[in-house]
Amino acid sequence: MGYKVIIAEKRSVGMDIARVIGANNRENGYMEGNGYIVSWARGHLFGLKDASAYDPKYTKWKEEDLPIIPEKFEHKLSEGCKQQFDILKELMSRNDVTEVINACDAGREGELIFRIIYYMAGCRKLMKRLWLSSMEDKAIREGFENLKSGTEYDNLYESAFCRAKADWLVGINLSRKISLTYHRTLNVGRVKSPVLSMLAERQREIEGFVPESFYRTELRCDNFTATTDKFDSKEKAEEIMRDCFNKSAVCNKIETKVKKEPAPLLYDLTALQRDANKGLGYSAKATLEIAQSLYEKKLITYPRTDSRYVTADMKDKLVETVRMCGHMLDNVFSTGFEDRLINNEMVKDHHALLPTREVETYDLTSLSDEEFNILKLIERSVLIATSPAYEYESCKAKLLCGGYEFTANYIRIIEWGWRIYISKKEDDPVNLPAGLKEDETYYVNEVSVKEGKTKPKAQYTEDTLLADMEKAGAKDMPDDAERKGLGTPATRAEIIESLITSGYVKRDKGKLVIQNVGKNLVEVLPDDLKSPLLTAEWENSLKKVEKGEMASTDFMEGITNMVVNTVRDYKPVENADKLFPSNRETIGKCPRCGKDVTEQRYRDGRIKGYFCEGIDCGFGLWKDNKFLTARHINLDRATAVALINSPYRVKIPDILSLKSGKHYSGTLILDDDGTRSSYRIQV
């Protein structure tokens, strides 16, 4: 009997699939039974090799080696993944296996994860594709009834591989170029850099903001207040106050408009992360981890979704989900299904985030507080999205007093709709006061001047940054682009975290505040890298690759040309020396340019050598210089200090002779012609 190997992206998903299809026999790293073998990856088992794998010389970052453009990109096993890959390779190689089914996550990255495993294992067997948006039993069974040929997704894989190679080229080459230029490790990326630029721009606006005062004159009558428009001049507001003193006000016009606010759509991951940050204070990363845990417990559908819609065939399921959520939340407010939530075109890989029927029977008391809170948010989002619009009457009353116009704004609630789930007492509007009518005269009890000040934009929070990342450059992307904005729902949290761990951004009481090194990095980045338009252009091209409208080689040629040109043309900005001070201890002055020479170390603490801090200089004394190490000469601090100061020589008592193998005493001399340094020994 022939077996079919199924490869899921994660063990939890593989175990669910195995249970549904009857592969119940547990083996080492896989499940088997009913004609199936089910195993799994651990996310990306493979990554693109580091630059040094293509040539050992790339271990050291040198200007002359740039740009680094591999003729053929190669993959390496990620740390700790060998055992599981060996299991997958052996399973695919079994003589009784006739086909391999890709059950990795439905989307560009899931396709890439499976294909690399398949190709690195040298597999050539029939390939099928299982496309799932939910881990519910019914969805899994339906997925197996609609398996596709793996070749139908060849272009999807090509677009994914192109994205990975392009990010490698930009990250490796431009990080090295910028770092070498400014003598400090500076990480550059296609997505990370424009996000950092957004934070820098917001900080500039805040720091450069000059508050301006404005004034209004306010009337207080028995049961309402009315105010003038804003004035820059306090004197004008005070003049109106004096003219209205002991006067009456006449209501000469009341305008009313009925307005509706439709309910927000269902959650995608970013919308969930935003609400969790705003309402619960959870970071985007924490929310993703919690949602992933709920998914693996089968309590919610796939969390890394970027859709806020469901497909037409899910209508009955959504209606049942609304009923379930209403019961779970003790809902007493009637909700109704709306067709606006159905949009097949807006569901690319996965539908909107929903709770599953497992919630009804699961012991929710076993959940952590964080898991429980996120689950409740998702359940509430279903009730909100399927509730009627918030409907109200906006009322604007115009009054005249002392020859000046005043306005009183009030609203009257017609239908609370979806806002019943989120409104707080302090949010309740004040209805139009009873008795306020046109042509009526009202005695003014008090007239006063109110001062206000303009305010700058607020510091970014993860909520507001995620919102802007989602919108950045989106208008320049194709309507059917797989990803819009900066990053993906799954990677936006990683991007924020990487900016923080790099020291470019700091969390401060819920705010994201860019640090000086981050602001300075933005100052020196090429304009293309700071703009979300680069991502927009990539997504346009990647969508064409996916559709077969552009060859992957053409896409990569364009990326390669961009990298080559940027590396060649990049020049340091003026006064760049001051942007990235190393704060390292100075051991002396550079014999070439006179700037500080400092001791530099590797990340593990070992001394790398002694280098000039000047951006354009390039002078340095490497501790592991072959001339010195071959002769057992230790380039310690005292030796380096002597070499960089006239007469650029130092006595060494114990030098190994390369000819005799004996030791002798001599003088080490540093020669430097302004571009290159060398050593010689004088006996």
C-alpha positions in Angstrom: 0.0 0.0 0.0 1.3 3.4 -0.9 1.5 6.2 1.7 1.0 9.9 1.4 3.4 12.1 3.4 1.8 15.3 4.8 4.1 18.1 6.0 2.5 20.7 8.3 4.3 23.9 9.4 4.0 23.2 13.1 3.6 20.1 15.3 0.3 21.2 16.8 -1.2 21.6 13.3 0.2 18.2 12.2 -1.3 16.5 15.2 -4.7 18.0 14.5 -4.6 16.9 10.8 -3.4 13.4 11.9 -6.4 13.0 14.2 -8.9 14.1 11.7 -7.6 11.8 8.9 -7.0 8.8 11.1 -3.2 8.7 11.3 -3.3 7.6 14.9 -0.1 5.6 15.4 2.6 7.7 17.1 6.1 7.3 15.8 9.4 9.3 16.3 8.6 12.7 14.9 5.5 11.8 12.9 2.1 10.1 13.0 1.1 7.2 10.7 -2.1 5.4 9.8 -5.0 5.1 7.3 -2.6 5.5 4.4 -1.1 8.7 5.6 2.1 9.8 7.3 1.9 13.2 9.0 4.9 15.1 10.1 5.8 18.8 10.5 8.4 21.5 10.3 9.2 24.0 13.0 8.5 27.1 11.0 11.5 27.9 8.8 13.8 24.9 9.0 16.1 26.5 6.6 17.4 30.1 6.1 19.6 31.7 3.5 23.3 31.2 4.3 25.3 34.0 5.7 27.7 35.9 3.4 30.7 34.1 4.8 29.4 30.8 3.5 30.0 32.0 0.0 33.6 33.1 0.7 35.4 33.1 4.0 36.7 36.6 3.3 33.2 37.9 3.9 33.6 37.1 7.6 35.2 40.5 7.9 33.3 43.5 6.8 35.4 45.3 4.1 34.4 48.1 1.8 36.3 46.5 -1.2 34.1 43.3 -0.9 30.9 45.1 -1.6 28.4 44.5 -3.1 28.1 40.8 -2.2 25.9 39.1 -4.9 25.9 35.3 -4.7 25.6 33.6 -8.1 23.3 31.1 -6.6 21.6 31.5 -3.2 22.1 28.6 -0.8 20.2 27.4 2.3 21.4 26.2 5.7 19.6 24.3 8.4 18.5 26.6 11.2 19.9 25.8 14.6 18.3 22.9 16.4 16.4 21.7 13.3 18.6 18.9 12.0 16.8 16.1 13.7 13.3 17.0 12.4 14.6 17.6 8.9 16.3 14.2 8.9 13.0 12.6 9.8 11.2 14.5 7.0 13.9 13.6 4.5 13.7 9.9 5.5 9.9 9.9 5.3 9.9 11.4 1.8 12.5 8.9 0.6 10.6 5.8 1.7 9.9 3.5 -1.1 6.2 3.1 -0.1 5.6 6.9 -0.2 3.9 7.9 -3.5 3.2 11.6 -2.9 3.9 14.5 -0.6 1.2 17.0 0.5 2.1 20.5 1.5 0.0 21.4 4.6 2.1 24.4 5.6 0.3 27.7 6.2 -1.6 28.9 3.2 0.3 31.8 1.9 3.6 33.0 0.5 5.8 32.1 3.5 4.1 28.7 4.0 4.8 27.8 0.4 8.5 28.8 0.8 8.9 26.8 4.0 7.6 23.6 2.4 9.4 24.0 -1.0 12.8 24.5 0.6 12.3 21.3 2.7 11.1 19.4 -0.4 14.0 20.5 -2.5 16.7 20.2 0.1 15.6 16.6 0.7 16.1 16.0 -3.0 12.4 14.9 -3.3 10.9 14.4 -6.7 7.6 12.7 -5.8 4.2 14.0 -6.7 3.4 17.2 -4.8 -0.1 18.3 -3.6 -1.3 21.4 -1.8 -3.7 21.5 1.2 -5.0 25.0 1.8 -6.5 25.6 5.2 -7.9 28.8 6.9 -9.2 27.0 10.0 -8.1 24.1 12.1 -11.7 22.9 12.8 -12.3 19.3 11.9 -14.8 20.1 9.1 -12.4 22.6 7.5 -9.6 20.0 7.5 -11.9 17.3 5.9 -13.1 19.8 3.3 -9.5 20.8 2.5 -8.5 17.1 1.8 -11.5 16.9 -0.5 -10.1 19.8 -2.5 -6.4 19.1 -2.8 -4.6 21.0 -5.6 -1.6 20.1 -7.6 1.5 21.6 -6.1 2.6 22.9 -9.5 -0.4 25.4 -9.4 1.6 27.2 -6.7 5.0 27.3 -8.4 4.7 31.1 -9.1 3.7 31.7 -5.4 6.9 29.9 -4.4 8.9 31.9 -6.9 7.6 35.2 -5.5 8.3 34.0 -1.9 11.9 33.1 -2.8 12.4 36.4 -4.6 11.3 38.3 -1.5 13.7 36.3 0.7 16.7 36.9 -1.7 15.9 40.5 -2.2 15.7 41.2 1.6 19.0 39.3 2.0 20.7 41.5 -0.7 19.5 44.7 0.8 20.1 43.8 4.4 23.6 42.3 4.0 25.0 44.9 1.6 23.5 48.1 2.9 24.0 47.2 6.5 27.7 46.6 5.8 28.0 49.7 3.7 26.4 52.0 6.3 28.2 50.3 9.2 31.6 50.6 7.5 31.0 54.2 6.6 30.3 55.2 10.1 32.4 52.7 12.0 29.4 51.4 14.0 27.2 48.3 13.5 24.0 49.8 12.0 21.2 47.4 10.9 19.4 48.4 7.7 16.3 46.7 6.2 13.7 47.2 3.6 10.9 47.3 6.2 12.7 48.2 9.3 14.2 51.4 7.9 11.0 53.1 6.8 9.3 52.2 10.1 12.3 53.9 11.9 11.9 56.9 9.6 8.2 57.2 10.6 9.2 57.3 14.3 11.9 59.8 13.6 9.6 62.1 11.7 7.0 62.0 14.5 9.7 62.8 17.0 10.9 65.8 14.9 7.3 67.1 14.7 6.9 66.8 18.5 10.3 68.4 19.3 9.8 71.2 16.8 6.2 71.9 17.8 5.6 75.4 19.2 2.2 75.5 21.1 0.0 78.4 20.2 -2.7 79.8 22.4 -6.3 80.3 21.2 -9.3 81.8 22.8 -13.1 81.3 22.8 -15.8 83.3 24.4 -18.4 81.1 26.2 -22.0 81.8 27.2 -23.6 79.8 30.0 -27.4 79.8 30.0 -29.7 77.8 32.3 -29.2 74.4 30.8 -26.6 74.7 27.9 -23.4 76.4 26.9 -22.5 78.0 23.6 -19.1 79.2 22.3 -17.6 81.3 19.5 -15.1 80.1 17.0 -11.4 80.2 18.0 -9.5 83.5 18.1 -5.8 84.0 18.1 -6.3 87.3 20.0 -7.3 87.2 23.7 -8.2 90.8 23.4 -10.9 90.0 20.7 -12.4 87.3 23.0 -12.4 89.7 25.9 -14.1 92.4 23.8 -16.8 90.0 22.9 -17.2 89.0 26.5 -17.7 92.7 27.5 -20.2 93.2 24.7 -22.2 90.2 25.8 -22.3 91.0 29.5 -25.9 91.3 30.8 -27.2 90.5 27.4 -29.6 87.8 26.2 -29.0 85.3 23.4 -31.4 84.4 20.6 -31.4 81.0 19.0 -31.8 81.9 15.3 -31.1 78.4 13.8 -30.9 74.8 14.6 -29.4 72.4 12.1 -29.9 68.6 12.5 -28.3 65.8 10.5 -28.8 62.1 11.0 -25.4 60.3 10.8 -24.5 56.6 10.9 -21.2 54.9 11.8 -21.0 51.3 10.5 -19.6 48.8 12.8 -15.9 47.9 12.5 -15.1 44.8 10.4 -14.1 41.5 11.9 -10.5 41.3 13.3 -7.4 40.6 11.3 -4.2 40.2 13.3 -3.3 43.8 13.2 -6.7 45.0 14.4 -6.5 42.5 17.3 -3.0 43.7 18.2 -4.1 47.4 18.1 -7.1 46.8 20.4 -5.1 44.6 22.7 -2.4 47.3 23.0 -4.9 50.1 23.4 -7.2 48.4 25.9 -5.0 45.9 27.7 -1.5 47.3 27.3 -0.2 44.2 25.5 2.6 44.5 23.1 2.1 43.4 19.5 4.5 40.5 20.0 2.7 39.4 23.2 -0.7 39.5 21.5 0.6 37.4 18.6 2.1 34.8 21.0 -1.2 34.6 23.0 -3.3 34.3 19.8 -1.0 31.5 18.6 -1.5 29.7 21.8 -5.3 30.0 21.5 -5.0 28.7 17.9 -3.0 25.7 18.9 -5.7 25.0 21.5 -8.2 25.2 18.6 -10.2 28.0 20.2 -9.6 30.5 17.4 -9.0 30.3 13.7 -5.6 31.1 12.1 -4.3 34.3 13.8 -1.8 35.5 11.2 -4.5 36.7 8.9 -4.6 40.0 7.1 -8.3 39.7 6.1 -11.3 41.2 7.9 -13.9 39.3 5.8 -15.3 35.8 5.4 -16.2 34.0 2.2 -19.7 33.4 1.0 -19.7 29.7 2.0 -19.1 30.8 5.6 -22.4 32.7 6.0 -24.1 30.0 8.0 -21.0 29.4 10.1 -20.7 33.1 10.9 -24.4 33.3 12.0 -23.8 30.4 14.3 -20.6 32.0 15.6 -22.5 35.2 16.4 -25.0 33.1 18.4 -22.3 31.4 20.3 -20.4 34.6 21.1 -23.6 36.2 22.3 -24.2 33.3 24.7 -20.6 33.3 25.9 -20.6 37.0 26.7 -24.2 37.0 28.2 -25.2 39.3 25.4 -28.7 40.8 25.7 -28.4 43.1 22.7 -29.8 41.7 19.4 -27.3 41.3 16.6 -27.8 40.6 13.0 -25.7 39.3 10.2 -24.6 41.8 7.5 -23.6 40.8 4.0 -20.9 43.5 4.1 -18.7 41.0 5.9 -18.8 38.6 3.0 -16.1 39.4 0.3 -14.4 36.5 -1.4 -12.0 38.8 -3.1 -10.7 40.2 0.2 -9.9 36.7 1.6 -6.5 35.8 0.0 -5.0 33.2 2.3 -7.1 33.2 5.5 -10.5 34.6 6.5 -11.0 37.0 9.4 -10.1 35.9 12.9 -13.0 34.0 14.6 -13.5 31.9 17.7 -14.3 28.3 17.0 -17.0 26.0 18.3 -14.4 24.4 20.6 -15.0 27.5 22.9 -18.4 26.1 24.0 -16.9 22.9 25.5 -13.4 24.0 26.5 -12.5 24.5 30.2 -11.9 28.3 29.9 -10.8 28.4 33.6 -7.6 26.6 32.4 -6.6 29.5 30.3 -4.1 32.2 31.5 -5.6 35.6 32.2 -3.9 36.9 29.0 -5.4 34.1 26.9 -8.8 34.6 28.4 -8.6 38.4 27.7 -7.6 38.0 24.1 -10.3 35.3 23.5 -12.9 37.7 24.9 -11.7 40.5 22.7 -12.1 38.2 19.6 -15.6 37.1 20.7 -16.6 40.7 21.3 -15.3 41.7 17.9 -17.7 39.2 16.3 -20.7 40.8 18.1 -19.5 44.3 17.2 -19.0 43.5 13.5 -22.4 42.0 13.1 -24.3 44.7 15.1 -26.3 47.6 13.6 -24.7 50.9 12.8 -24.3 53.5 15.5 -26.9 56.1 14.5 -27.3 59.6 16.0 -28.7 63.0 15.2 -26.1 65.8 15.2 -27.6 69.1 16.3 -26.0 72.4 15.9 -27.7 75.4 17.4 -26.7 79.0 16.3 -27.3 81.8 18.8 -26.7 85.6 18.5 -25.6 87.7 21.5 -24.3 91.2 21.4 -24.0 91.0 17.6 -21.8 87.8 17.7 -22.5 84.3 16.7 -22.2 81.4 19.2 -22.7 77.7 18.6 -24.0 74.9 20.8 -23.3 71.3 19.6 -25.2 68.4 20.9 -26.2 64.9 19.7 -29.3 62.8 20.2 -28.8 59.0 20.1 -31.1 57.2 17.8 -29.5 53.7 17.9 -26.5 52.7 20.0 -25.8 49.8 17.7 -22.3 48.4 18.0 -21.2 51.0 20.4 -23.1 49.4 23.2 -20.0 47.0 23.5 -17.4 49.7 23.9 -19.0 52.9 25.2 -18.1 54.1 28.7 -20.1 56.3 30.9 -17.9 59.3 30.3 -18.4 58.8 26.5 -22.1 59.3 26.8 -23.1 62.3 24.7 -25.2 65.2 26.0 -28.5 65.4 24.2 -29.9 68.7 22.9 -31.3 70.5 25.9 -35.0 70.4 26.2 -36.6 73.7 25.3 -33.8 74.9 23.0 -35.8 76.1 20.0 -35.4 78.5 17.2 -36.4 82.1 17.7 -36.4 81.7 21.5 -34.5 84.2 23.7 -32.4 82.9 26.6 -30.9 84.8 29.5 -27.1 84.6 29.8 -26.1 83.6 33.3 -22.4 83.9 32.7 -20.0 84.9 30.0 -16.3 84.1 30.1 -13.1 83.6 28.0 -11.7 80.1 27.7 -8.0 79.7 26.8 -6.7 76.6 25.0 -3.4 75.6 23.4 -2.6 73.7 20.3 -1.0 70.3 20.9 1.5 68.3 18.9 0.8 64.8 17.6 1.0 62.2 20.2 4.0 59.9 20.6 3.5 56.6 18.8 2.1 53.7 20.7 2.2 50.2 19.3 -1.5 50.7 18.4 -1.0 53.9 16.4 2.3 52.7 14.8 0.7 49.4 13.7 -2.1 51.5 12.1 0.4 53.6 10.2 2.5 50.6 9.2 -0.7 49.0 7.8 -1.4 52.1 5.7 2.1 53.1 4.6 2.5 53.0 0.9 -0.7 51.0 0.5 -2.2 53.4 -2.0 0.7 52.7 -4.3 0.3 48.9 -4.2 -2.0 46.8 -6.5 -5.5 46.2 -5.3 -4.8 42.4 -5.2 -1.3 42.7 -3.6 -0.8 39.9 -1.1 0.6 42.4 1.5 -0.1 46.1 1.8 1.6 48.5 4.0 4.9 47.8 5.8 5.5 44.3 6.9 2.9 41.6 7.3 0.5 41.0 10.2 2.9 38.3 11.4 6.1 40.3 11.0 5.1 43.8 12.2 5.5 42.8 15.8 9.0 41.4 15.0 9.9 44.6 13.3 9.0 46.7 16.4 10.8 44.3 18.7 14.0 44.4 16.5 14.0 48.2 16.6 13.9 48.1 20.4 16.5 45.4 20.8 18.8 47.3 18.4 18.6 50.3 20.7 17.0 52.5 18.1 13.7 52.7 20.0 12.6 52.5 23.6 9.4 51.7 25.3 8.5 54.4 27.8 5.2 54.1 29.7 3.4 52.6 26.7 4.9 55.0 24.2 7.5 54.2 21.5 10.3 56.8 21.6 13.1 56.9 19.1 16.6 57.2 20.6 19.4 59.4 19.3 21.1 56.6 17.5 17.9 55.8 15.7 17.3 59.4 14.7 20.9 59.7 13.4 20.6 56.5 11.4 17.6 57.9 9.6 19.6 61.0 8.8 22.2 59.0 6.9 20.0 56.4 5.2 19.5 56.7 1.4 16.1 58.2 0.6 14.8 55.0 -1.1 15.3 53.0 2.1 13.4 55.5 4.2 10.3 55.4 2.0 7.5 52.8 2.1 7.4 53.2 -1.7 10.2 50.6 -2.0 8.0 48.0 -0.4 5.1 49.1 -2.6 7.2 48.7 -5.7 8.4 45.2 -4.5 4.8 44.1 -3.8 3.7 45.3 -7.3 6.5 43.2 -8.8 6.0 40.2 -6.5 2.3 40.1 -7.4 3.3 40.0 -11.1 5.7 37.1 -10.4 3.0 35.3 -8.6 0.6 35.8 -11.5 3.2 34.7 -14.0 3.3 38.2 -15.5 7.0 38.8 -14.6 9.9 36.4 -14.6 11.6 36.0 -11.2 14.9 36.6 -12.9 13.7 40.0 -14.1 12.6 40.9 -10.5 16.0 39.9 -9.1 17.9 41.8 -11.8 16.1 45.0 -10.7 16.9 44.4 -7.0 20.5 43.6 -7.8 20.9 46.8 -9.9 19.4 48.8 -7.0 21.8 47.4 -4.5 24.9 47.8 -6.7 24.0 51.4 -7.5 23.3 52.3 -3.9 26.6 50.8 -2.7 28.5 52.5 -5.4 26.9 55.9 -5.1 26.5 56.2 -1.3 28.4 59.0 0.3 28.6 59.9 4.0 26.6 62.9 5.1 28.3 66.1 6.2 29.5 66.2 9.9 28.7 62.5 10.1 31.5 62.0 12.7 29.3 63.6 15.3 26.3 61.4 14.6 27.6 58.1 15.9 30.1 58.7 18.7 31.5 55.4 19.9 31.9 56.4 23.5 35.0 54.2 23.6 38.2 55.1 25.5 40.7 56.9 23.3 44.3 55.5 23.3 45.8 58.3 21.1 45.5 60.3 17.9 45.5 58.9 14.4 48.8 59.3 12.6 46.9 60.0 9.3 44.2 62.4 10.2 44.7 63.3 13.8 41.3 62.1 15.1 40.8 59.7 18.0 42.0 56.1 17.9 40.0 53.7 20.1 40.1 50.1 21.2 37.3 48.1 19.6 36.1 44.6 20.6 34.1 41.8 19.1 30.7 41.0 20.6 32.2 38.2 22.7 34.6 40.7 24.4 37.8 39.8 22.5 39.9 42.8 21.3 39.5 43.4 17.6 42.1 46.1 17.4 42.7 49.8 17.5 40.9 52.0 14.9 40.5 55.6 13.9 37.1 57.1 14.6 37.3 59.3 11.5 34.6 58.4 9.0 36.8 58.9 5.9 40.1 57.7 7.3 40.2 53.9 7.5 43.4 53.7 9.7 43.4 50.6 11.9 45.7 48.1 13.7 44.2 44.6 13.7 45.2 42.5 16.7 45.1 39.3 14.6 47.3 40.7 11.8 49.1 37.8 10.2 52.5 39.5 10.3 52.2 39.9 14.1 50.6 36.6 15.0 53.1 34.6 13.0 55.9 36.2 15.0 54.1 35.8 18.4 53.9 39.6 18.8 51.0 40.6 21.1 49.4 43.8 19.9 48.3 45.0 23.4 47.3 48.5 24.3 50.8 49.7 25.3 52.2 48.4 22.0 49.4 50.1 20.0 49.9 53.4 21.8 53.6 53.4 21.0 53.0 52.6 17.3 50.5 55.4 16.7 52.8 58.0 18.2 56.0 59.3 16.6 58.5 57.7 16.0 55.9 54.9 15.3 58.1 52.1 16.8 58.3 50.0 19.9 60.8 47.5 21.3 59.6 43.9 21.4 61.7 41.6 23.7 60.5 38.2 22.4 60.0 37.8 18.6 59.7 34.4 16.9 62.1 34.0 13.9 60.3 32.4 11.0 63.6 30.9 9.7 65.2 29.5 12.8 62.2 29.1 15.1 64.2 30.9 17.8 63.2 34.1 19.7 65.0 37.4 19.6 64.7 41.0 20.5 63.9 43.7 18.0 62.0 46.9 17.2 58.6 46.8 15.6 58.1 49.7 13.2 54.8 50.9 11.7 54.9 52.3 8.2 51.9 54.1 6.8 51.6 55.8 3.4 48.3 57.4 4.1 46.1 54.6 2.6 47.8 51.4 3.8 49.7 50.4 6.9 52.5 47.7 7.1 55.0 46.4 9.7 58.7 45.7 9.6 61.2 44.7 12.2 64.6 46.2 12.9 67.1 44.2 14.8 
